[in-house]
């Protein structure tokens, strides 16, 4: 669209040198002489530049002297020129009454002028009645529009065809449309307003018609009506037409309308150019000034508010343009609304109130009235008057249509008021409707925040509710906002509050995403660090970031450290905590109101915990002791110090420290939890038979009864004690089983209570899963629980339990994987229990798969477990048991699947197992009954030993006999392996070569296709150029086939045109291949019997075909060609040949004297067949009429034209 505005249309002249001026009131003279009645030589001179304050005397003079209407109108317009519209109206009313007495038709011009004066007053009148006036007495815009309508009707009764009336009627419709309130009906639109605008459009068209297109004001009115209808391209064209035809038109200035159309079409820079040209011509144009001010305000909204460019643009908008417009007219609604918004940002509320009311009172545009109400609502919102603010927001919304349309900022303000009133349901409903209408950025932020706050409040509630749906909605809205920041077209600045809310929402379920949000906040904060605080002596990014962290909020760095610690990245966690402490020092120097002591205390404790995780115990102790020097009552630090002492000195100093801490803080739940854990460690080896007498259980029970009945640590601890007690119970009789099951049930009750208080308590869930396995043998249900627990609790025992379940489910590979993960945990590399579990699982896997390697692996793990705890008798038994199992398995294998070396190794292991079993049987506390162990040892000594001896002898004999065969087989096997490896490498190389070849072929094909496309394009262009020729008469380019016939042919004389043997086909026929095949078959078809061309009714059904009438004396060559064309059409199914047949036969005239006069015109020889009435092959529906057909006034009617049309329709 921008290209439509030429320089002359934009500037009003070719070079911009001509400076047009306003012609409004230019025909009003400075003085006027009023002739005195009955005295031809006397007249009364009236100075029109210094008019009387009261026109009554002038009116009386005109009435006495019976002045002509021109005098009345000139004086009235002189008053209007001086902005005394009321005096002008008074003069015109009295003049009209005087003209009615003399000649009613003389009154027509006066009444029409009066109508325009009322319209002028309507533009300046208030929109609604002032507060101190009655509605019935107030002279509002509606009042003056009614007066103008009455004047227009009176003038129409005198002469309805009076040209100025059409223009006045159009303006009245325009103003009525501007006052039309927007429709609130859903989907109805502004039907009444559109109807008024269409009526205005018709009136302006009538005015243009009666003026024969010379009324430029009517053209301007038409453009304005089109603009109001939203037809911006048509409106732009009308404004440009007015400017082109009347470049000196500046009042009204079409450049204003041109700029507005460009703005609506998205070409804002072109709009600015148009308005600047308007200011060049009319520097005091108040409208152009405010529009340019709005342009620069809009531009300032697309740059960051903290940039120098923003200040430059905003200052230019307000001081250079908006302020000037306000000085030119203090009642211009658009300027008032713009300035009111400025004063609102400065909190100058009295100015806001006055300017906003002016904008509402004097505007003709509903959108500006909506802005006025919105500014008043914002003012009351700031002042805290929610009721008035709500009313003003409603009016602002209604002024733009309300409900489904309306004004989004007003809807958002109303939602904010609902939040202030704590009516969150209403607020969410309003915001959701806004988002349905438009994906509003601020609405999504507020709605997402409301849902997030609902989730956060539930976290601290006594009774927890399921807020999963709310959390998902909050994340959806806030992530949508976060995604919108990435769109450069929207130019949205990231908001730290959005990211912090997302981090809190992700904290539990997706800590990695929460950390990403915090990292983004960190980057935003770093970007805002002033340049003078950035390091300049280094380019290392890590060093720069570490230095900048000192200027960041310590809370942010502390939270990032917590997430790093949770993710077991303890070094990064320590780094963040240290940076947070440095940031506290910086903040303490700049912000005095912030309680940095509390921050330092919390962050220091977290730093100590990160040192503990890293094994830096001495540094952790130093941190905790430093905390206690500042706050000696900081119990958490004392708990950690007591725990560290207990781990370092478990015999004397540790227990004393824990006991002392417990005596000093018996009511602290953290201390009681540590003391309960301590009791469990002390009494681990001598648990009483009755669980009720367990000191640890009594301690937990005392905590729940006397301190906190909802202490989750105590509940889980009691559950674990009942679980352990049930595991040790007897299970021989049914009564024993019932007691055991009841103990498991008691444990589940405690775990369930803990889960009710904290649904995400992984330790309680783990206890329930263990009870399901040990009591109900429900491995699958327990497995699902452990899989969930594994995501939260990273301890080794979780993976050990998972390994137990997988082993019971005979999923040995997963069990081994779980045990190995547990073994890889910190401090578990030499855990004898886990090693023993791995040995047992590998043994079971070897049994299931009959795999000797699995047995050997099991034996290795059993030996490693024994090496860790050599005093444990049951580990010795495990080694012996695996050795015996390995011997039994290898003995049962076929001779081809074992070797004598393996048998000998198994025999040595068996001897070691026999010795170990004898030692175990002689020990004071064997793991199994002594007789059972001795029996197993005897069986190995007497039976398995002899079996292995025989197997070894037999295996050696077999290997001696088949030594050569075994060597050959081994060689063959190795050769086969080498061959397979070579084949694999060759196959990989072939695949690689094939892929490379395919890539090269594709590149060659693509290059060849590009070359062919370019060649075809060149050939096509050359062919088109060759088909074109220059008409000798007109000089225009035309196709060669469009040459004119000779006068002789046009007059109907014989000798039309001669077909050459090399017939040129039209584009779209098959081409050269068909032509060649036609020449080859020509001789054969000459020998055929000539077929009489008759009607094709049998072939065409109900459609009538053309009859080709041929004279017997005519040339047979043309007839034979026609026959061949018919035969081709019948034998070839292709569409192009089908259509070619119709073109050659149905649309062909064969003249009787084709051979006579054939050489009269060389151009005639070049023409093949006159195609009259045939349809175009390209279009398929349009009739091609040659120039020769147009020249032939008469002649016989060609019936083939109808048939061709019928076939095409068929």
N, C-alpha and C positions, 0 to 999 in steps of 0.2 A: 504494500500500500504506500510505502514511503516514496516510491518512485513516481507516484501519480502527481506529486506536488512539484511543479516546475518552478523555476525562479520567478517567473512573471506572476504566477499564481500566488506565490508566497509573499512577494514583496510589493505587488501592486504595480510594478513597472519592470521594464526589461533590465535595467541596470541598477535599480534602487535609487536613482538620482531624483526622481520626481517625488515630492512630499505632498500628498493630498491633505486637504483640511476638511473639517466638518462643514457641511452646508446647512445644518439645522438652523432655522430662523435667519438664514442669510438674505432672504428677500424682504425682511422687515426694514423699512426705511427709518431714518433717525427722527424725521418729523413727518406730519401729515396735515394737509389742509382740508378742512370740512367746509364745503360750500354752504353759504347762507341762502335759505329759501327766498325766492323772488328778488334776489340781488346777485346778479351774475358776476359782478366785479368784486364782491366781498367774500372772504373765507376766514374761518377760524383755524389758526395754526396750533397743532398739538405736538408737544415734544414727547416722542415715544421712548426716549432714553431716561427721562425724569418724569415718570408718571405719578399721578396723584395717589395718595394712600387710600382714597375712597373713590371708586369709579362711578358713584351715583350721579355726580354732576355731568360726567361725560355721557352716561346713558340718557339722562334727561335731555341733553343737548341733541343727541342723535335722534331721539324720539320727536323733538320739536321740529328739527330741520328735516325730518324724514330721510335720514341718511341711507344711502344704499348699503347693501349687505357687506360689500367689501370693506367699508369703513368699520363696521362692527367687528368683522373678523380680524382686520389688521390690528386694531387696538387690543382685542382679546389675545391675539398671538404675541403682541408686545408685552402684555402682562405675563403671559406664559413663559416668554423668554427670560423674564426676571424672576422666575420660579413662583410667581403669584398665581397659582392655578385656581384658587378659589375665586379671585376677582375675574379671571378669564371666564370661568363657568358662569358667574353672575352676568357678565356682559353678554355672553352668548345666549343665555336664557331670555334676557330682555330683548335682545336683538331678534331672536326667533319669534317672540310674541309680536314684535313690531312688524316683522316680515309677513306674518300670518294675516295681518290686517290688509296689507298692500297686495301681496302676491304669495300664495302658499308655496309655489315652486321655488321662490327665492329663499325660502326657509331651508331647503334641502342641504345646502352647503353648511349652513350654520349648525343644523342639527347633527350633521356628520362630524363637524369639528368638535361639537359638544361631546359626542360619543368618545372621541379620542382623548379629550380632557379627562373624562371619567376613567378611562383606561389608565391614564397617567397617574391619577390619584390612587387607583387601585394598586399600582405597583408600590406606592409609597405608604399606603395605609397599613395599619397593624393587621396581623392575621386573625387575632382573637381580640375580644373586647378588653380594654384595660381594666384593672381591678377596681378602680374607683368610678367606673361608668356602668350604666345599665346596658344589658345586651341589646335591648330594643332601641336604645338611643345611640349606641356606638357606631361610628362610621368605619367599618372594617373593610377589608378587601372585598368581601362578599357584597356589602352594601353598594360600593361603587361599581361593581360588576353588574349588579341589577340596574343601576342608573344607566350604565352604558348600554345594556341590553334594551332598555326602554327607548333610549335615543335611537338605537339602531332600528328597532321596530318602527318607530315613527318615521324615520327616513325611508325605510323600505316601503311604507305605505304611500309615500309621496312618489318615489321612483325606485322600484325594486332593482332596476338594471343599472343604477348609478355605480360606476366602477369602484370608487373608494369603499363602498359598502362591503364588497367581497373581502378586501383586506382586513377591514375592521372586524368582520364576523369571524375570520380565521384567528385573529388575535384574541378575541373573546373566548373562543373555544380553547385556545392554548392556555390562557390564564385559568379558565375553569378546570381544565385538566390538571394544572399544577396544584390547585386547591383540593383536588379529589383525594379523600383519605384512602390509604391502601386497603385492599380487601383482606380480611382475615380468614376467609373460607379456604380450607385446604385445597390446593391445586387449582383454584379458580382464577388466580391472577387478578390483575386490575382491569377487569372487563369494561367497567364504566369509563375509566380513564382512557383506555385504548379506543373506545367508541368516540369519545370527544376528540381525541387526536386525529382519528380518521376523518371526522367532520371538519376539523381545522385544515387537514391536508386537502380535502375537496374544495374548501373555500379558497385556499391559496392557489390551487390549480385553476379555479374559475377566474381569479384575479389575473393570473398569468395569461390565461386565454383571452380575456377581453382586452388586455393591453398588448396583445400580440407578442408576448414574451419580453416586453420592455420593463415591466414592473419588478425591479430588483429587490424591493422590500418584500414582495410576495415570494420571490425565490428564496430569500432569507427565511421567511416564515415557514416555507415548505421544508427547508433544511432543518429548522428547529423542531418541527413536528416529527420528521423522520428520526432525528436524534432522540427525542423523547420516546419514540416507539422502539428504540434499540437498533435501528437500521443504520449503523454507523457508516458503512461504505457508501450507501446511497446519500446519506446526509453530507458526507465529505465531498462527494461529487457535486451536490447542489451548492454548497458553500464555495467551492472552487469555481463553479460556473458563474456565480454572482461576482466573484472577485475578478475573473477574467473579463467579463463583459463590462464591469464598472470598476476599474482599478482605483478610482478616487473615492470609493465608498469607505468612509471611516466611522460613520455614526448612523447606524450600528456598524461595527467592523467585522466583516466575515472572517478575518484572521483569527478572531477569538473562537469562532465555531470550528474553524479548520483545526486549530490546536486541540480543542476538546475532542474532536473525532479521532485525531491521531492518538490522543491519550487513551481513549477507550479501546482503540485497536492495538494498543501495546507499543506504539512508536512514540515514546515519551520524549526522546531527543528532538524529533521533528515537531512535536507540540511546542517544545521550548523555543525552537527557531521561529515558529509562527507568532508566538506571543512576544518574543523580543522584537520582531519586525513591527508588531502593533505598537510597542513602546517607542520605537524609533520614530514612528509617524505621530503618535499621540503620547507624549511622555507622561501626561496626567491621566492616563487611562487607569481608573481604579480597579477595573476587572482584570486587565492584563497584569497589573502589579501583584494582585493577590494570587493569581494563577501561577505566576513565576515563583512567588513565595512558596506555594504548595509544591511546585516541582522540586525546589531545593530542600524542602522538608522531607519529601519522599526520598530524595537522594541521600539525605543524612541517615535515613532509617536503614540503608543498605550497607553501612560501614560501622565498625565497632564504636561504641559510645566513648571509649577511652582514647580514641585516636585523634590526632590534630585535625584530620580531614573532617571528622564529625563536627568539631567546633567551628571550623571554617564554613561548612555548608549551613549549619544551623544559624550561625550569626548572619550570614548573607540572606537567608530566608526571612528572618524576623526583622532585622534592622533595615535592610536595603529595600525590601519589597513589601512585606506585610505592614510595617509601620507607615510607609508612604501611602499605601492604599487606605489605611485607617485615617490618616490626616486628610486625604482627599474626600472621604465620606465616612463619617463615624457611625453611620447606620447601615452600612453595607453588610448584609447578614453573614456572608462567607468570611469576611474579614473579622467580624465580631466573634464568630465561632473559633477562628484560628487563634486570635489573641486571647480568648478565654482559656483555651487549652494551654497556652503559654503561661498565663497567670496561675492556672491550676498547678502546674509543675513548680511554680515559685511559692505556692501556698498563700497567694494573695486572694483570698476568697471573696471579699467585697467586689473586686473587679470582675471576678468570674461570674458572680451573680448578675451584675448589671449587663455585661456583654452577652451572656447566654440568653437572658431575657430579650435583648435586642434581636439576637439571631432568630429566636423563635417568633417574635412579633412581626418582623418585616420580611421574612423570607417567602418566596414563592415555591421553594423546593422542599419536599417532605424530608429529604435526607439531611438538609441543613437544620431543619426543626428537630429532627432526631438527634443530631449532634448537640444541639442546645440543651435538650432535656437530659442527655447523657452527661454533659458537663455539670449540670445542676445536681444530678444524682451522685456524681463523684464528689462534689463539694460536700453534700450532706453525708455521704459515706465517710469522708474524712472527719467531719464534725461529730459523727457518732449518732446521727438521727436516722435510725434504720427505717422507720416508717416512711418518712418523706423520701429517703433515698430509694426505697422500694417502689414508691409511687412514680418517681421520676424515671427510674429504670423501665418501668412498665410503659410509660408514655414514649420513651425513646424507642422501645421495641415496637410498639404499635405504629409509630410514625413510619416505620419501614415495613410494615405488613404483619408483624407479630407471628405467633404460633410457628408455622413451618418455615417462614421466611425471617422477617424481623432483623434485628441488629445484634450480632453475636457479642460485641462488647457489653451491651446492655444485659443480655441473657447471662453472660459470665458474671457481671456485677450482682445480678439478682441471686445467682448461685453462691457468691461470696457472702452475701447477707444471710442466706440460709445457714451457711457454716457458722457465721457469727452468732446466730440464734440457736446454734447446736441442733438445728433441724437437718441432720445429715441425710436422711432419706429423701427429703425434698431437694437438697443440693445435688445428690447423686442423680436423681431423676432429671433435673434440669441439665446437668452436664452430659448425661447420656444422650438426651435429645439433641444437644448441640453437636456432639460427635457424630451422630447419625446424619445430621445435615451437612456438616463440614468437619473434616479431620483437623479440628482446631488444636493448635499446639498447647496453648495455655489451659484449655479445658481438659485435655488428656493429662497434663501434669497435675492439675488440682484433683481430678477424679482418681487418678492413680495414687495420689498422696492420701486421699480419704480412705481408700481401701487399705492402703498400707498401714495407716494409723489404727484402723480397726484390727488389723492383724497384730500389731505391736501391743495394743491394749489387752488383747486376749492372752498374750504371753505372760502378763503379770496378774491376770485375774485368778481368783481363788478356784473357781470352777472353770475349767478349760472347755471351750467349744471348738467344733470343727470349722476352721476358717480357711480351708484349702481353696475353696472357690474364690474367696475374696483375695487370697494371695495370688492366685493365677491371674485374676483380673488386674490387680495392681501391677504385676510384672508385665502383663501384656501392654497396658497403657504406657507405662514408663519406658519399656523397651521400644515402643513405637516412637516415642519422643526421642529416645537415644538414636534410633535409626535416622530420624529426620535431620539430626545434626550433620549427618554425613552427606546430605544433598546440598551441593554448592548453590543450587538455584534458590533454595529457601533462605539461605544466609542466616541460620539460627545459631546463636551462641550456646555452647554447652552449659548446663546448670549443675553445679555441685550438689545441690539439694536432691535432685533427681537421682544422681549416682549414689549418694549416701543412702537414700531410701531403698534403692535396688540392692545395695550391699547388705543392708539389714534383712531384706526379704530372702536373699540368697544364702544368708549366714549358715543356716542349719542344713539345708538340702544340697546346696551347691557352693561350698566355700571357695572353690577355685574361681567361680564367676564373681563372687563377692570381692575377692582379692583383685580381680581385674578392674572392677568398678573403682575400688580405692586407688589403684594405680593411676587410673584416668583422672581422678580427683587430684592426686599428687601432681600430675603433669599440669593440670589447670592452675594449681597453686604456684607451681614453679614458673609458669609463663607470666604470672602477675608480679613476680619479684622485680623490683626496680633495677635498672641497669647498674646503678652505682653500688648495689649490694652483690653483684655477680663477680666471681673471681676472674681476673684478667691475666694472671700469671701462668695459666695452664690451659691446655687444650684437651686434656684427658676427660672424657665424658663422665667416667665414674667419679673422678675427683670433683668435677663441677657439680654433679648431682648431690654428692655428699655435703658439699659446702652450701648448696641451696636449701638442703633439708633443715638447716638451722633456722630458716625463716618460715618454715611451714607450721601449721597447727600441730602441736604435740599429740592431740587426741587422734589425729589421722595416722600419724606414724605409729602410735601405740597399737591401734587397731590392725594396721598392716603387720606389725610384729606378731600379734596374736594369731593371725591367719597363717603366717609363715611357720609359727611354732606348731600349730595344729596340723600343718602339712609336713611336719618333721624336718623342716629346713631351718634348723636351729641357729646356724651361723647368720643367716639373713635376719632371723628374728632378733638376735642379739644386736646386729647392726642397726636395726630399726629402733629398738629400745634405747640404744645409746644416742642415736640421732634425736629421738624424742626428748631425752634429758637435756641435750644441748639446745633444742628449740625452747624448752621451758626457761632456760636461762635467758635466751633472747627475748622471750615474751615478757618475762619478769621485769626487764629493763624498759619496755615500751608500754605495757598495759599494767596499770596498777590495780585495776578492779578485779582481775582474774585471780582465782585461788590457785596459784601455782604449786603451793605446798601439797595439796591433795593430789595433783597430777604427778608431782615428783615421787610421792610415796607409792602410788599405784604402779607407775612405770618402773621404778626401781625394783619393786617386788617381782614384776614380770621379767625384768632383766636377770634377777637372781635365778628364777626358774629356768630361763633359757640356758644359763651357765650350768645348772644341774643336768639338763638334758645333754649338754655337750661334754659332760664329765669334768667340767672345771669346778670342782667342789670348793676348792680354796677361794676362788673368786666369788662364788655364790655366797660362801660364809661371810666374806668381806662385805658384800652388798647388804646381806641381812643384818649384820652387826652395825653397819652404818645407819640402816633404817631404825634400829632399836636405840641408837644414840639420839636420834631426833625425836622418836616416839617410842618410849620404852614400854608402852602398853599396846603396841602393834602385835596382836596375837598371831596373825598369819606368819609373820617373820619368825616368831618364837617357835611355832609349830614346825616350820621347815628346818630350823637349826636343831631342834630336838630329834627330828627324823634323821638328819644327816649324822648326828652323833650316834644314834641307835644303829645305823648301818655301819659306821666306822668302828664303833666300840660296842658290840652287842652284849658284852658281859657286865660291865660296870658303869661306865660313864653314860652310855646310851639309855639304859633303863632308869638310871637316876634322873637324867634330864627329863624323860617322859613323865616320870612319877611327880617330879617337882612341878612341871607344867600343869599336870592334871590337878594337883592340889591347889594351885593358884587360880586356875580357871575351870572349876568343875562344871560350870553351866554353859561354857562355850561349846557349840555343837561340833566345830572342827577339832577341838581338843579332845572331845569325847570320842569322835570317830577315830582319831589317831590312837587313843588309849585302848579302844576296842580292838583295833588291828594289832596293837602290841600284845594284848592278852591272848589273842589267837596265836601269835607266833610263839609266845612263851609256853602255852599249853598244847602246842601242836602234837607233841609226842606222847602226851599222857592225858588224852581226852577221857572224861568219866563215861562210864557205861550209860548212865542216865543223862540225856542231853539237858534236862532241866537244871542239873547241877553244874553245868559248864559255866565258868566265870565270865567268859565272853558273852554268852547268851544272857546271863543275869545283868551284865552291864548294859546291853542293848535294851533289854526289857525295862531297866531303870530309866534309861533315856526316854523311851516312849511314854512311860507312865508319868514321869515327873518333869520333863523338860519340853519335849516336842513330840506330840503323837504322830506327826506327819514327817518325821525325820526319815528321809529315804535311805540314807546309809545304814541306819539301824535296822530298817525293815529288810533290806537286801542281806545284811549280815545275819539276821535271824533266819532268813530263808536258806542261806547257805549252810548254817549250822544244822538245821533240820534235814537238809538234803544230805549232808555228810553223815548224819546219824542214821538216816534211812538206808544209806548205802552199806553201812556196817551191820545192819540187823540180820538176824537169822531168817532163812526162808525155806526150812525143811517142811513144816506143816502148813496147813491152810491158815491156821490162826496166826502163824508167824508172817505169812504173806499178807494177811489183812492188816496186821500192825504196821508192817513195812509200807504198804500202800497208803495207810492213814498218815504216816510220817511224811511221805512224799506229798500228800494232799495238804498237810499243814505248811510245808515249805512253799507250795504253789500259792497258798493264801497270802503269805507275806509278799511274794513276788508280784502277785496280782494287785495288792494294795499299793505297792510302790509304782506300778504301771498306771494305776488310776491317778496318782498324784503327778506322775511324769510319764506320759505315753511314750516318750522316746528314751526311756531309761534302758540302755542296752544291757546292763548287768542283770537287771530283773528279767528281761526277756531271755537272756542266756540261761538263767536259772530255770525258767519254765521249760526251755528246750531240753535241758539235762534231765529234768524230771520226766518229761515225755519219753525220753529214750530209756531211762533206767527202770521206770515203772510200767509204761505202756508199750515199750518197744516200737514207738511210732517214729521211725527214723525219717520218713519223708517230711512229716510236719515239722520235726525238729530241724531238718536241713534247711527249710525255708527261713526259719527264724535265724539260724546261724549265718546264713548268707546276708541277711539284713544287718545283723549285729557286726559282721565283718567290716561293713562300710564305716562303722562308727568307732568300734574298739579295735585298735591295731595291735593289741597284745598277743603274745605267742599262744596263750592258752585257748584263744578263739580258734586259731588254725589247728591246734592239737585236737580240739573237740570236733572240728570239721573233718580232720583226718580219721578220727574214730568212726564217725558216721559213714564216711565213704567206704571205710574198710568193712563195716557191717553190711553195707549195700553191695559189697564185692566190686566196688569201683576203685581197684587198687591204684591205678595211675593217678587219679585225682587225690586219693588218700596220700600217696607218696608226695605229690606236689604240695599239699597242705602241710604235711610234716616238715618238708624242706623249707617252706616259708617260715614256719615257726622256728626252725633251727637257725635261720638267718637273722632273726631278731636280735637286738642288742642284749648281750649277756647269755644267750642261749646256744652259742656255738658248740659247747661241750655238755649240753644238758643230757644226762644219762637217760632220763625218761623218754625224751623225744627220740634219742638214738635207738633205744630199745623198741619203741613203736615202729620206727622205720625198719628195723630188722625183722620184726614180726610181719609187717605188711609185705616186705620183699619175699619172705618165706611163703606166705600165702599166694603171692603172685607166681612164685616158682612152681608151687604145687598145681595151681590152676593151668599154667601154661606149659608145665613140664620143661622148664627152662633152667639149665645148669647155671647160667650167668646170674639169674635172679637168686638162686641159692647161695652163690658165692657172695653176692652183694649183701644178702641177709647175714651171712657169717661175718662179713667185714663190719657191719653196723653193730652186731652183737659184741664183737671183740672191742670196738670203740667204746661202747657203753661200759663194758667191764673195765677198760683201761681208765675211764673217768672215775668209776666207783668200784675198785677191786675188792673192797670188803663186803660188797653186797652178794649174798649167796645166790639169789635168784638170777643175777646177771651171769654167774658162772653156769648155772643150769641152762640158761638160754643158749650159751655158746655150745655146750655139750649137746643140747637137743638139736640144734641146727646141724652140727657135725654128723650126728646119727642120721638125720633126715637126708643129708646130702649123700651119705654112704648108701642108704637104701635106694635112693633115686638113681644114682649112677650104676648101681648093681643091676637095676631092672632095665637099663637101656640095652638096646641091641649092640652087637659087637661093632657094627659099622658106625654107630653114633657116639662111641667113647674111645678112649685110648688107654694104654697101660699106665701112662704117666698120671692120668686123671684118677684111675683106680688106686694107684699107689698113694696119691695125695689123699684120697678119701680114706684109705686104710690108716694112714698116719693120723688123720683127724679122728677116726674112730677110736684109736688107741688113746688119744688125748681125752676124748669124751668119756671113755671107760674110767680113766684115772680121775677125771673131774667128778663123775657121779659117785665114785667111792668116797672121795673127800666130802662131797655134799651130804652123803648118807651118814658120815661120821660126825658131821657138824651138830652143835646143840640145837639149832633152830632151822631145820631143813624146810624149804618152801612147800614140799609135798610129803606125804607119809614116807617114813624111812623104808618100809618094805617095798613100796612102789618104786622108789629110786633104785634100791638094790636089785629088784627084779629086772628093771630096764637095763641096768649095768650088766647083769648076768646074761641077758639075752644078747646084748651087744658082744659080750666076751665069748660066748659059746656058739651062737648062731651066726651073727653077722660077720664076725671075724673070719670064720671058716668059709662063709659064702664069698667074702671078698678075696680070700686066698685062692679059692677055686676060680673065681672070675678073673683074677690077675693072671693065673697060669694059662687059662683058656684064651685070654686076650693076647698074651704074648705069643702063644702058639698060632693064633689066627693072624697076628701081625707078621710072624716069621714066614708063614706060608704065603701070605699075600703082600709081602713086602714090596716086591716089584710092582704088583698091581696097585698097591696103595700109593707108591711113589708116582706111578704113571697117572693114577686118578688125581693125585694132588697136583701133578704138573698140568694135567688137562684142565683141572678146575682153575688153577692159576691162569692158564692160557685163556680159558673162557672168560675169566674176569677181566683180563687185559683186553681181549677182543671187544667185550661189551663196552669197556671204558673208551676204547678208540672209536667204536661206532657211535657212542654218545657224543663224543667230541666232534666227529665228522658231521653228525646230524645237526648239532648246534651251529657248526660252521656253514653248512648248507642253508640252514634257516636264515642265518645272518646275511649270507650272500644273496639269497632270494629276496629278503627284505630290502637290501641295498639296490638290487636290480629293479624291484618294483618301484622303489622311490625314484630311481633315475628314469624309468619308463614313464612314470606319471609326470615328471617334470618335462620330458620330451613331448608327451602328448599335450600337456598344457601349453607349451611353447608353440607346437604345431597348430593347435586350435586357435591360439591368438593370431598367428600368421594367416591362417585360413580365413578367420573372421575379418581381419583387415583387408585381405585380398578380395573377399566377396563384397565387402562394403565399397571398395574402390571400383570393382566391376559393375556393381549395381549403380553407383553414381555415374560411371561412364556410360552405361546403357541408357539411364534416364536422360543424360545430357545429349546422347545421340538421338533419342526419340523426339527431342524438342527442336523446333525450328522457329524462325522469325516470320511472322505474317507480313507479307509485302505491303498490305494495305494499312493495317493498324500498327505494325511495329511491335506487337505483343508476342511473347513467347507462347507457343502452342505445340501440341503433339503433331507429328507429321501426318498421322491418320486423319486429322481434322481439316485437311485442305478443301477448298471450295471446288465445286463442280464447274465445269465450263457452262457457258450460257446455253450451249447446244444440249447438254445433258439436262440442264435445268428446265429447258423448254419442252422436254419430253421427246426430243428427236432420238432416233436410234443411235446406237454407238455409245452406250453408257460407259462401261469400263471393262477392260480385258484382264482376266485373271492370268497371272504368270505361273509358270510351272513351279517356281520356288515360292510357294505361298508363305507369307510372313504371318506367324501365329501371334495372337494376343498373349500377354502375360497371364499365367495361370493355367495354360494348356500344358500338356505333358512335355512338349519341347522337342529337342532334336531326335530323341529315340523314336517318338511317334512318327516324325517326319520321315526318318530313314525306313522304318518298317512299312510306312505307306508307299514309298517308292518301290520297295522290293515286291510288294504284292500287287503293284499297279498292272503289270503285264498279265498276271493271272486273271485279274478281275476284268480286263478288257475282253477276254475270251468268253466270259460268261454272257448268258442271254440277258439282254437289256430288260430290266424290270420296270414295268409301268408304275409310276409313283401315284399311288391312289391314297384314299383316306385311310388313316391308321386307327379306325374305330375299334378293330378287334384287339389292338395292342393297348389302346388307351382307355378302354371301357367307356364310361359316359362322357369323357372329354373329347371334344372335336379337335382334330389335328389339321394342320395347314395342307392345302393342295397346291402342288407346284405345277402350274400349267406350262407345258413346253410345246413350242411349235416344232413340227416335224422337220422343217427346213433349217431350224436353228443349229447352232454349234453343238455337237455331241460331247465335246470336251467338258463343258460345264455340267451337263447332265450326268456324265459318268462320275465326276467328282461328287455330285450330290448323292448318287447311289452309294458310292463308297463311304460317304459320311454316314448315311443311314445304316449301312451294314456294320460299320464300326460302332455306332451307338448301340446296335442290338447285340453285339458280341462282347463289348468291353464294359465291365461293371463299374469301372472307376468314375468318380464324380466329375473329374476334370474333362475326361473324354466325352462323357454324357453331355455335359454342358457345351463342349465344343461342337458336338453333333447338332444340338439345338441351334447353336449360333450359326453353323454353316448351312443348315438345311432350312429350318423353320423361318429364319429371318433373311432368306436370300431371294432376290429377284433375278430371274434369267430373262434377259431381253431377247426379242426376236432377232434383232440385228446386231448381235454382239460382235460379230466380226467386222461390221462396216464402220468406217470412220474411227477405227481403234487407235490410229496414230495421231489423232487431232491434238492431243495434249499429253505430254510426257507424264504429267502428274497423274493423269487418269490411269496410265499404265501401271503406275506404282500402287494404285489402290486395288485391293483384292476383291472384296465383296462388299456391297452396300448393305449394312446391317440396319434394317429399318424395323423398329419395334421390338428388337431383341432386348432382353434385360441384361444389365451389367453383371458380368461374372463376379466382379469384386463385391459389389453391393448386394446383388441377389434380388433386389426389390425395385431399384430405380430404373426408369426408362432412359435409354441413351438416344438423344435426338441429334443427328448430325446437322451441320450447317446447311448441307444440301437439302435435307428434309424441310428446313425452315424456308428455303427459297422456293421449293416446289409447292406452289399454291394449290394445285389440284393433282390429278392423276388417280389411278385406280387404288382402291383401298386394299391394303395388304392384310389378309385374314390371319397370317401367321402371328401377328402381334397378340391377338387374343389368346391363341393357343399357348404361346410362350408364357404369358401371364398365368394361364391355368396350370401349366406344368410347374411353374415356380411355386404357386400356391399349394399345389399337391405335395 
